[in-house]
């Protein structure tokens, strides 16, 4: 598989930044979504934006967003548009604190949050079954994709009781290598600064909820994601430090355990997912399909004439997921 990148958009940085800011997200009208608030087992909440198909029994597409993303992210809008065009139900869960309202618990979200993925998918599967649905597929973008693959590796063949096929998109499946890459050179000046601009205020809002939860001075002084994770993400979620977090949360070491149809899509020119860190066939089970197109950037994959569109990504990934679900023999309701 190879995405045809427009000649007017050369290079991994341009293919990352331009689509996120300017490229067209949808072909049809933006469909109405209903936000559901779910109480979590630990007394917190998450918000899930639901977009309905013509019939509740139609297949369901679930999309987990990336770091600091939401249902308003360019890729989320594109996947919702694809779901509407193909008459699929669509669920867009928000990781804690990402829906526009600060969550209640002294925690946030992280790249290896497979327990949260498990709880969300099981709840959606049960909801879908009660409405007569049989097919549920899921994709995760960047951080969300690593957590989704980590979930599939953790659960082995049992994961097939919850979802029929999954995909990770531009995910840092080796968090250590990606963490190093985003903290260096031009990546540090562009992407690290961008992420910290929203991550620091959100963390400090959590500190205001729970004074003394972490060292606020160290957090405000953090210059990269390594230092931020060392102060905030790792200790709040049970890891010793950043190295322990990045090692244990990475999906790549668990991908040999995956027993469900799974697609891992990573562009070779992704600015902060180094090509040498990508899993190869010997690193994964036979259930995993690896796509490493030469171009696309990080969750870019713009296509068409200027200013381009980002609908090619859900067309390809969504089509793969539905086809994979059909091949499992599971549901007759697959389109």
C-alpha positions, 0 to 999 in steps of 0.5 A, a space after each residue: 500500500 502506498 498513499 500518493 502524496 501531492 507534489 505540492 506537499 513535500 516532506 514529512 513535516 509539511 505532510 504532518 502540519 498542513 493537513 492538520 491545519 488546512 486540509 478538508 476533513 469531510 465530503 458530506 455535511 457534518 453529522 450531529 453527535 450526541 455526547 454521553 457521559 459515562 461514570 467510570 469504576 473509580 468515580 471519575 467520568 469520560 465523555 463519548 461522542 456518538 454518531 448514529 447510522 440509519 439503524 442501530 444494528 449497523 456496524 460500529 466504528 470506534 476511534 481513539 484519539 491521540 495525545 491532546 486530541 479530541 473528537 474535533 481533531 482533523 482525523 476524528 472528523 474525517 473518520 466520522 465523515 467516512 462512517 456517515 458516508 458508509 452508514 456506520 455508527 461511530 463512537 469517539 471516546 475522549 481520554 480523561 480530561 480531553 473532552 473540554 472538562 477536567 476529569 475528577 480523579 487524580 490521574 489523566 491518560 497515558 500511552 499504555 492505558 489498555 485498561 481504559 481501552 478495555 473498559 470502553 470497548 466492552 461497554 460499547 460492545 455491550 451497548 451495540 449488542 443490545 441494539 442488535 449490532 454484531 460488528 465493532 471495529 476500532 482504530 487508534 491514532 498515535 497515542 490512542 493506537 499504541 494503547 489499542 495495540 497494547 490492549 490487543 497484545 495484553 488480551 490475546 484471543 480474548 480480545 475477539 470477544 470485544 472487537 472484530 478488528 483494530 488498527 493503529 495509525 502513526 502510533 509510537 509503538 516503541 515509545 522510547 525511540 519516539 520519545 527521543 525523536 520528538 525531543 531532538 532538533 526541529 521536532 523539539 522546536 515544533 512538536 514538543 513546544 506545541 504539546 507542552 503548551 496545552 499539557 502544562 496548563 492541563 496538568 496545573 489544573 489537576 494540581 489545583 484540584 489536588 494540591 501537592 499531587 506533583 512537583 509543580 515547579 519541576 513540571 513548569 520547568 519541563 523542556 520536553 516530554 521526557 521531563 514532563 512524563 517524569 514529573 506528571 504522567 509516570 508517577 500519576 499512573 503507577 510508573 517509577 519514572 519516564 524510562 519505566 513508563 515508556 518501556 512498559 507502555 510500549 505496544 511493540 513488545 506485545 504485538 507477537 501476542 495479538 490474535 485478532 486482525 490488526 493493522 499497524 500503519 506508519 509512514 516512513 517519513 513520520 517526523 517523530 516515529 523513527 523508521 528504525 523503530 517500526 515493528 517488522 514481521 518478525 516482531 508481530 504475530 501472523 494476525 498483524 498486517 504492517 503498512 509502511 508507506 513512504 509518505 504521509 507524515 504524522 497523521 497527515 496523508 493529505 491527498 488531492 489538489 490544494 489544499 488537499 483532503 484527509 479522507 483518504 486515510 479513513 477510506 483505506 483504514 476503515 475499508 481494511 477494518 470492515 473487510 477484516 471483520 467480514 473475513 472473521 466470519 463474525 457478523 452478517 451485518 457487515 456492509 
